[in-house]
Amino acid sequence: MGIGGGIALIVIGAILAFGVSDNIANVDLTVIGYICMGAGVLALILALVLTNQRANTSHREVVERYDGRTPPPAA
């Protein structure tokens, strides 16, 4: 689940918490909406942290040169 999934959970949770007024027996849609919004915020934060960690990688390139005067070392 990435950034889009987190945003989708937040939107679905907001619709359930604030937009739906139906009553289902033994089910509180407002609480389910708040739970979905919390899960969406958590997923969004985790996706942003993981994306930031991937962007902070460093690469090192090693170039070996042979100038022709001495033979290269044996491998």
C-alpha positions as CSV (number, residue, x, y, z in Angstrom):
1,M,0.0,0.0,0.0
2,G,1.5,3.2,-1.0
3,I,0.7,6.9,-1.0
4,G,-2.4,6.4,-3.1
5,G,-3.7,3.6,-0.8
6,G,-3.3,5.8,2.2
7,I,-5.2,8.7,0.6
8,A,-7.9,6.3,-0.5
9,L,-8.3,5.0,3.1
10,I,-8.5,8.6,4.4
11,V,-11.2,9.5,1.8
12,I,-13.3,6.3,2.5
13,G,-13.0,6.9,6.2
14,A,-14.1,10.5,5.9
15,I,-17.1,9.5,3.8
16,L,-18.1,6.9,6.4
17,A,-17.5,9.1,9.4
18,F,-19.1,12.3,8.1
19,G,-21.3,11.5,5.2
20,V,-23.2,8.3,5.9
21,S,-26.2,8.5,8.3
22,D,-27.5,4.9,7.8
23,N,-27.9,2.7,10.8
24,I,-26.8,-1.0,10.6
25,A,-27.6,-3.3,13.5
26,N,-24.6,-3.5,15.9
27,V,-22.3,-1.6,13.5
28,D,-21.2,2.0,14.1
29,L,-20.2,3.4,10.7
30,T,-18.7,6.5,12.3
31,V,-16.2,4.5,14.3
32,I,-15.3,2.4,11.3
33,G,-14.8,5.7,9.4
34,Y,-12.4,7.0,12.1
35,I,-10.5,3.7,12.1
36,C,-10.1,3.9,8.3
37,M,-8.9,7.5,8.5
38,G,-6.4,6.5,11.2
39,A,-5.1,3.6,9.1
40,G,-4.9,5.8,6.1
41,V,-2.8,8.4,7.9
42,L,-0.5,5.7,9.2
43,A,-0.1,4.2,5.7
44,L,0.6,7.6,4.2
45,I,3.3,8.4,6.8
46,L,4.9,5.0,6.4
47,A,4.9,5.3,2.6
48,L,6.5,8.8,2.8
49,V,9.2,7.6,5.2
50,L,10.0,4.6,3.0
51,T,10.1,6.7,-0.1
52,N,12.4,9.2,1.6
53,Q,14.8,6.4,2.7
54,R,15.1,5.1,-0.8
55,A,15.9,8.6,-2.1
56,N,18.8,9.0,0.3
57,T,21.1,6.3,-1.1
58,S,24.6,7.0,-2.3
59,H,26.5,5.2,-5.0
60,R,30.3,5.0,-5.4
61,E,32.0,4.3,-8.6
62,V,35.5,2.8,-8.7
63,V,37.6,3.3,-11.8
64,E,40.8,1.4,-12.3
65,R,43.3,2.8,-14.8
66,Y,46.2,1.1,-16.5
67,D,48.8,3.4,-18.0
68,G,50.8,0.8,-19.8
69,R,54.0,1.0,-17.9
70,T,53.5,-1.9,-15.5
71,P,51.3,-4.9,-16.0
72,P,48.0,-4.8,-14.2
73,P,47.9,-6.8,-11.0
74,A,46.8,-10.4,-11.3
75,A,43.3,-11.1,-10.1
